[in-house]
Amino acid sequence: MEVEVKARIDDLDTVKKKLESLGAKFDSIVKQKDAYFKSRGFDSKKQGPGDWIVRIRTSRGQKILTLKALTEILGAWVEHETVIDDEKEMQNILETMGLFNVFTLNKERVPGRLDEFELCLDDVKELGKFLEVALDSEDKEKENARDMIIEFMKTLGISEKDIEKRGYGEIIGEKLGHRFDGMR
């Protein structure tokens, strides 16, 4: 299970330099397009633990299908992924199954790593700039992992008010009027 926490950032370069001074290593910039799919009628009920969203991500010429299921912990998802060959045909399959594209996010991402933390410096066209920090966690440790990430962010000088426990899908979903419940 992956646990992610994001923080809104004004200056990604400053944060990157601070992380590099701590030993973080970053890759080159990656453009990603994430198309999210849900079943019709999902927006008429609150979303909560067990609800899911399907994503087709295009990144570095590769296409990945991901199912992300919400848990009771904000920022912790059950994920299943597989590489797909034909994005258009996969979209046709999803639509035939009754799913539709609810929104698409476009971002420029600089991935990196520091110790056990997976780092991403993201400029999301639809939402702004973020530092995303992720940890892999056993199911029983997901709240502890989230707390570790938040403490790490605070050591970087990130204010509590800028910390975002929701994923990009939840953030944009709420902007579009979708409701979430039963998560802490």
N, C-alpha and C positions, 0 to 999 in steps of 0.2 A: 504494500500500500504506500502511495506517495502522499506526503504531507507538504503543502506549499503555503507560504505566507508572502504577501506582496507589500511593498511600501511605495507610496507616491513619491517621486523624486523630481526635483527641479533640474538638477544638473547631473546627467549620467556620467560625464567624464570625471567629475570630482569624486563620485562614489567609486568609479572604476579604479582611479589612482589610489584611493584609500584602501580598497580591497587588495590591490597589487602590492601595496606596502606591507600587507599582512601575509603575503605569499600566494595570493590567488593567481591562477593562470587562466587566461581568456583565449578563446578561439576568435576567428574572424567573424564579421557581421553576417547574419543569415536573414534573408527575407522569408517570411512565412505568411501563408494565407490559410486561415482556419474557417471552414464552413461548418456550421453547427445545424444539426437536424433533430427535430422532435416530432412526436405524433400529433395529429390534429386534435384540438380541444385541450391540450395540456395547459394552455394559458388561462383556462377557466377554473383551475384548481390550484391550490397552494402546492408548491414543490417541496419535498422534504426527503429524509433518509429513504433510500431505495429507488427514488426516481432517477432517471438517467438522461443523458444526452449523447448523441453520436456526432463525432467530428471527423471530417476529412481534412487532413493537414497536408499542404503542399510546401515542401522545404527542401532546398538543394536538389531539385529535380526528382525527389522521392515523394510518393503519396502514401500516407498512413491513415488507416481507419482506426479510430479509437472510440470505445464505449467508456464513458465516465459515469459512475453511479455515486450519487450523494451519500454521505454517511451522516451521523448525528454531529460530527465535528466539522465546523467550517474550515475549508482548506484541505480536508482529507477526503480522498476519493478512492474507490475501487476502480482500477483501470484495466482494460484489456485492449491490446493493440495488435495490428497486423499490417504488413505492407500490402498495398494493392497495385495492380498494374494499370488499370484503366479507371481514372477518376470519374469520367462521364458515365461509364457503365455502372460503377458503384452508386453514383447518384441516382441513376435510373432504377436500380434495385431498391434503394432506400425509399424512393418515391412510390414504387409499386407496392411496397410494404406499408404505405400510409404515412411515411415520414415526409416532412418538408423542411426546406432551409429556412430557419428562423432568423439567422443573422450570420454575417461573415466578418471576421476580424482580420485586419492586415497589420503586420508588425515587422519591425526590424529588431532582431534579437542578437545580442552578443553573449553566447554561452560561456560559462567558466566553472571553475571548481576551486574550493578551498577546504581542505581536509574532507570531512564527511558531507559538507554542504555543496549542493549543486546550485550554481548561481546563474541568473539570467538578467542582463540589462536590456529592458524592453522599451521600445518606443511604439506604442500601439496607436495607430492612426485614429481610431474611434474613441480612445480613452485617455491617452496621455503617456507619461513616462513612469516606469516602475522598475524597482529592483525586486526580482522574484528569487526567493531562497527556498530550496526543497530538500527534504530528507526522506529516505526510504525508511519505513517504520513497520513494525509488527502491529497488528490490529490493536492489541492491548496497550500499545505505547504511543498511539497517535496524538493524544492530548499532550503528553510529555514532549513529543517531537515538536509540536507547534510551539510550546513554551520555550524550548531550546532555540528555535528560530527567532522568536520575538526577542529573547535576551541577546542573541547575537546581533540583531538589528539595532538594538539600543546601544550596544558597544560601538556601533558605527556612527552614533549620534543621531539616529533616526528617531523622530518624535513619535510617541504613542498615537497621536492624532493622524499620522500619515500611514500607519500600519493598517493593512487591508487583509482580512482573513478570507474573504470571498475570492473565488476564481474569476477570471475574466468573463466567463460565461454567465456567472451569477451577477456580476456587476452590470454588464450590458443588458442582461435579462431584466433586472430591476428597472433599469432606465426605460426599457420597453413596456414596463407595467406588469411583468411576471412576478408572482409572489412566491416567497420561500418561507418555510416554517419548520420547526422541530429540530433546528441545528443551533449549536452554541459555539 
